[in-house]
Amino acid sequence: MSHCSGVRTRSDESPCRAAAANVAATPTAAPFRPLRVMKFGGTSVGDAPCIARVVEIIRTASLESDVVVVVSAMRGVTDEFIRAAHYSAAREQRTVGNILDRLRKRHDAVLHVLMHSTGERERVRMRIEEILELGEVWCHATSRSGTLTPAALDEISGLGERLSAPLVAGALSEAGVASEAVDATELIVTDGSHGAAEPQMALTSAKCQARLRALLCQGITPVITGFIGAAEDGTVTTLGRGGSDYSATIFGAALDADEVIVWTDVDGVMTADPRLDSGARTIPELSYCDAAQIAQSGAKVLHPKTLAPVMQLGIPVWVRNTFAPDGLGTKITATGLQGAD
């Protein structure tokens, strides 16, 4: 499917290149490039070596496809921000300051390992500092009121993704992959339900088509914050804990992607928890219904709402292991193995 139109098509010619060819009056055929949405969880972007591994996965995929990247916060960072929010409500400002200082040092250390270009590193560092200063503002406001409102909790808990996206985008640029960090509050329009917001898909699709397709047609890989969105009035909302999976399929549906790949730290959807059962094996293919039941039963491999946006469009969702990227993982489709050849 081409990424430059809103219609699912299997043309052998890229519309971006076709448009340029028409202008130049020298039509040339371009190879089909599928569109893949790739989501990387907190463990996958947990530290500098992990992010370097993620960059290589994206770089390799970008050789043959257009890629939209969705990232979670670095491992444990969302929990730290939630702790800071609650300590703010308790007016324990020294503890809040210590948490934010730890987060600043952690992200700065990763930045210095991943990025060697002084100018680009300073640009990303300034963006990280802006996000942390925003966190300080919200924590101070919460401390003054002595009350942690749902709106404040969404603002503070969603900051981790806003820190990780510039890091991953900067690391990609360092590796020669043109990229740009994009805040999902500019793309995903939700209702006003803090903590478990629902996307307004028509508005979201329009924003994604306008912003993300323009980047893709310029050869730029978007790196988008997972987990967060914004109500129509601009108020930040979150999709619920673990909601970056949900973000990825929202973007997949909005862009009519060819597939969504959820990169995590397990080999796919397993028959049992591999930490508890050494005989656990990967399920090669599942139907949407079976996978949804597994997610709703409490299995942490997928957010319970993940499959809802893509089911009507029939977009396959893969669950694969960032730390064993050659493995096939689990493919989730409308029919599962019943529909396999």
DASUL-V168027 format. One record per pair of residues at least 24 apart in sequence whose ideal C-beta (glycine too) atoms are under 8 Angstrom apart, sorted by sequence separation. I is the first residue (numbers start at 1). J is the second residue. D is the distance in Angstrom with one decimal. If there is no record, write none. Layout:
# DASUL-V168027
I/J/D  I/J/D
This chain:
# DASUL-V168027
104/128/7.5  135/159/5.0  187/211/6.3  36/61/6.2  104/129/7.7  134/159/6.8  186/211/6.7  187/212/7.3  204/229/7.8  269/294/6.3  307/332/6.8  45/71/5.7  77/103/6.4  291/317/7.7  45/72/6.5  47/74/7.2  132/159/7.7  224/251/6.8  44/72/7.7  45/73/7.9  46/74/5.6  47/75/7.7  104/132/5.6  131/159/5.6  36/65/5.0  38/67/5.8  40/69/7.1  45/74/5.5  46/75/3.7  77/106/7.8  103/132/6.8  182/211/6.9  203/232/7.3  2/32/7.9  3/33/7.4  34/64/7.8  35/65/6.7  36/66/7.2  37/67/7.8  38/68/7.2  39/69/7.7  40/70/7.3  42/72/4.4  45/75/7.6  46/76/7.9  182/212/7.4  199/229/6.6  269/299/7.6  2/33/7.8  33/64/6.9  34/65/4.7  35/66/4.8  36/67/5.4  37/68/4.7  38/69/5.4  39/70/4.2  40/71/5.3  41/72/4.9  42/73/5.8  131/162/4.8  132/163/7.6  270/301/7.5  3/35/4.5  33/65/5.4  34/66/7.3  35/67/7.9  36/68/7.4  37/69/8.0  38/70/7.1  39/71/7.5  40/72/6.8  42/74/6.2  43/75/5.2  74/106/7.3  100/132/5.9  131/163/5.4  197/229/5.9  200/232/7.6  269/301/5.5  1/34/6.5  2/35/7.8  33/66/5.3  35/68/7.1  37/70/6.6  39/72/7.7  42/75/4.3  74/107/7.4  182/215/7.6  268/301/7.9  269/302/7.6  1/35/5.9  42/76/7.2  197/231/7.5  42/77/7.3  100/135/6.1  128/163/5.7  180/215/6.1  266/301/6.3  42/78/7.4  74/110/7.5  100/136/6.3  187/224/6.9  264/301/6.6  128/166/6.5  100/139/7.5  127/166/4.7  128/167/7.7  190/229/4.3  192/231/4.7  212/251/7.5  291/330/7.9  154/194/4.8  178/218/7.8  180/220/5.3  182/222/4.8  184/224/5.3  185/225/7.8  188/228/7.5  189/229/6.7  190/230/6.7  191/231/6.7  197/237/3.7  199/239/7.8  262/302/6.8  153/194/7.0  154/195/6.6  178/219/5.7  179/220/6.3  180/221/7.6  182/223/6.8  183/224/7.7  184/225/4.6  188/229/3.3  189/230/6.7  190/231/5.8  197/238/6.4  291/332/4.5  124/166/4.8  153/195/7.1  178/220/4.8  179/221/4.4  180/222/6.0  181/223/5.1  182/224/4.8  183/225/5.5  184/226/7.0  187/229/7.6  188/230/7.1  189/231/7.4  196/238/7.7  197/239/5.8  213/255/7.3  96/139/5.1  124/167/6.6  151/194/5.7  178/221/6.6  179/222/7.3  180/223/6.9  181/224/7.9  182/225/7.5  184/227/7.7  185/228/5.9  189/232/6.0  192/235/6.8  194/237/5.9  195/238/6.1  196/239/7.1  197/240/8.0  208/251/6.3  212/255/6.3  150/194/3.5  177/221/5.7  179/223/5.5  181/225/7.8  184/228/5.2  185/229/6.3  186/230/7.7  193/237/7.0  194/238/7.1  196/240/4.5  262/306/7.5  284/328/6.9  286/330/6.1  288/332/6.2  124/169/8.0  150/195/5.9  183/228/7.8  184/229/5.7  185/230/3.9  192/237/7.0  195/240/6.5  209/254/7.2  282/327/7.5  285/330/6.8  286/331/7.6  287/332/7.3  288/333/7.1  93/139/7.9  124/170/4.4  191/237/7.8  204/250/6.4  208/254/3.9  209/255/7.3  282/328/8.0  284/330/6.5  285/331/4.8  286/332/5.1  287/333/6.7  288/334/5.9  290/336/6.1  93/140/7.9  96/143/7.4  123/170/7.7  190/237/4.7  208/255/5.7  282/329/6.8  283/330/5.4  284/331/6.9  285/332/7.5  286/333/7.8  287/334/6.6  205/253/7.6  282/330/6.1  285/333/6.7  287/335/5.7  288/336/8.0  121/170/7.3  172/221/6.3  185/234/7.5  190/239/7.6  201/250/7.5  205/254/4.2  287/336/3.4  88/138/7.9  93/143/5.8  120/170/5.8  204/254/5.4  260/310/6.5  269/319/5.6  286/336/5.0  84/135/7.1  88/139/4.1  172/223/6.8  185/236/5.7  188/239/7.9  199/250/5.2  268/319/4.8  285/336/5.3  286/337/7.8  287/338/7.2  88/140/7.5  91/143/5.1  169/221/8.0  201/253/6.9  268/320/6.6  285/337/4.8  85/138/7.8  89/142/5.4  114/167/6.7  120/173/6.3  201/254/7.0  266/319/7.7  267/320/7.8  268/321/7.2  284/337/7.4  81/135/6.8  85/139/6.9  88/142/4.0  89/143/7.3  120/174/6.9  127/181/7.5  169/223/4.1  267/321/4.8  84/139/5.8  88/143/4.6  91/146/6.4  115/170/5.2  168/223/5.0  254/309/7.9  260/315/6.2  262/317/6.6  264/319/6.4  266/321/6.0  285/340/6.2  107/163/5.4  111/167/6.3  114/170/6.8  115/171/6.6  253/309/3.9  259/315/6.4  260/316/7.5  261/317/7.6  262/318/6.8  264/320/7.4  265/321/6.6  85/142/6.4  89/146/6.3  110/167/6.0  114/171/4.4  117/174/6.4  166/223/8.0  245/302/5.5  246/303/4.8  249/306/5.3  252/309/6.8  253/310/5.3  256/313/6.4  258/315/7.3  259/316/4.9  260/317/4.7  261/318/4.5  262/319/5.0  263/320/5.6  264/321/6.7  265/322/6.5  267/324/6.2  89/147/6.2  116/174/6.7  165/223/5.0  242/300/7.1  245/303/4.1  248/306/7.6  249/307/6.7  252/310/5.5  257/315/6.0  259/317/7.2  260/318/7.2  261/319/8.0  262/320/7.3  263/321/7.4  264/322/6.7  265/323/6.2  51/110/6.8  89/148/3.9  111/170/7.4  115/174/5.3  165/224/6.6  188/247/6.8  244/303/7.7  246/305/4.9  249/308/7.4  250/309/5.0  256/315/7.6  259/318/6.3  261/320/5.9  263/322/4.5  268/327/7.4  88/148/6.9  103/163/7.4  107/167/6.7  114/174/6.5  165/225/4.9  243/303/5.7  246/306/5.4  249/309/4.5  253/313/5.8  267/327/5.3  268/328/7.6  48/109/7.5  164/225/7.7  242/303/4.4  245/306/4.3  249/310/4.9  268/329/3.8  269/330/4.2  48/110/4.7  52/114/6.7  86/148/6.3  188/250/6.0  243/305/7.8  253/315/6.8  263/325/8.0  267/329/6.2  268/330/3.3  3/66/4.8  47/110/6.4  51/114/6.1  85/148/5.5  162/225/5.5  184/247/6.2  240/303/7.0  246/309/7.7  252/315/5.3  269/332/7.7  161/225/3.8  187/251/7.5  239/303/7.8  48/113/3.8  161/226/5.4  240/305/7.5  252/317/7.7  48/114/5.5  161/227/5.1  162/228/7.6  239/305/7.6  249/315/7.7  85/152/6.7  158/225/7.5  160/227/8.0  161/228/6.0  187/254/7.9  85/153/5.4  88/156/7.9  249/317/6.6  158/227/5.9  158/228/3.9  82/153/7.3  85/156/4.3  84/156/6.5  85/157/6.7  82/156/7.3  154/228/7.5  81/156/5.2  82/157/5.2  81/157/5.3  81/159/5.4  158/236/5.9  78/157/5.8  81/160/5.8  80/160/7.8  158/238/5.4  155/236/5.0  157/238/6.2  78/160/4.6  154/236/5.3  77/160/3.8  154/237/5.5  161/244/7.1  151/235/6.3  154/238/4.7  151/236/7.6  73/159/7.9  74/160/6.7  77/163/6.9  73/160/2.5  77/164/7.5  72/160/7.5  73/161/5.1  72/161/6.2  74/163/7.3  71/161/6.4  73/163/6.8  74/164/5.4  73/164/5.4  72/164/6.8  71/164/4.9  71/165/5.4  71/168/5.3  69/168/6.7  69/172/8.0  201/309/7.1  69/179/7.7  199/309/7.4  55/168/7.2  59/172/7.3  54/168/6.6  58/172/6.3  62/177/5.7  51/167/6.4  55/171/4.9  59/175/5.6  51/168/6.0  55/172/5.5  59/176/7.4  59/177/5.3  45/164/5.4  52/171/6.9  56/175/7.7  58/177/6.5  51/171/5.5  55/175/5.1  45/167/7.7  55/177/7.5  45/168/6.4  40/168/7.6  68/212/6.2  68/216/7.4  78/227/7.7  66/216/5.1  69/221/6.2  71/223/6.2  68/221/7.4  69/222/6.6  71/224/7.3  67/221/5.3  68/222/5.3  69/223/4.5  70/224/5.1  71/225/6.8  72/226/5.1  73/227/7.4  66/221/8.0  69/224/6.7  70/225/7.7  71/226/6.0  72/227/6.7  68/224/6.9  70/226/4.7  62/221/6.1  58/221/6.8  78/241/7.6  72/244/4.4  71/244/7.2  70/244/6.0  70/247/5.3  70/248/4.5  35/216/7.5  70/251/6.4  68/251/5.9  39/226/6.4  68/255/6.8  68/257/7.2  65/258/7.8  16/216/8.0  16/217/4.3  6/209/5.9  41/244/6.6  41/245/7.9  39/244/5.8  39/245/6.2  57/263/6.9  39/247/7.1  4/213/5.9  39/248/3.6  54/263/7.4  3/213/6.0  38/248/7.7  37/248/5.3  4/216/7.3  37/249/7.7  3/216/4.6  4/217/5.4  3/217/7.3  37/251/5.2  37/252/4.5  37/255/7.2  44/263/5.3  35/255/6.3  37/257/4.9  44/264/6.7  35/256/7.9  36/257/6.5  39/260/7.2  41/262/7.6  43/264/7.1  44/265/6.7  35/257/4.6  36/258/6.4  37/259/7.5  38/260/7.9  39/261/7.1  41/263/6.9  43/265/4.3  35/258/5.3  36/259/5.6  37/260/4.6  38/261/4.9  39/262/5.1  40/263/4.8  41/264/5.0  34/258/4.0  36/260/7.5  37/261/7.2  39/263/6.4  41/265/7.1  34/259/7.2  36/261/6.1  38/263/6.2  8/256/5.2  7/256/7.7  6/256/6.6  3/255/6.9  1/256/6.2  1/257/7.3  1/258/5.0  57/322/6.8  54/322/6.4  57/325/5.4  53/322/6.3  53/323/7.3  50/322/7.3  53/325/7.8  44/322/4.1  43/322/7.5  41/322/7.9  40/322/6.5  8/313/7.8
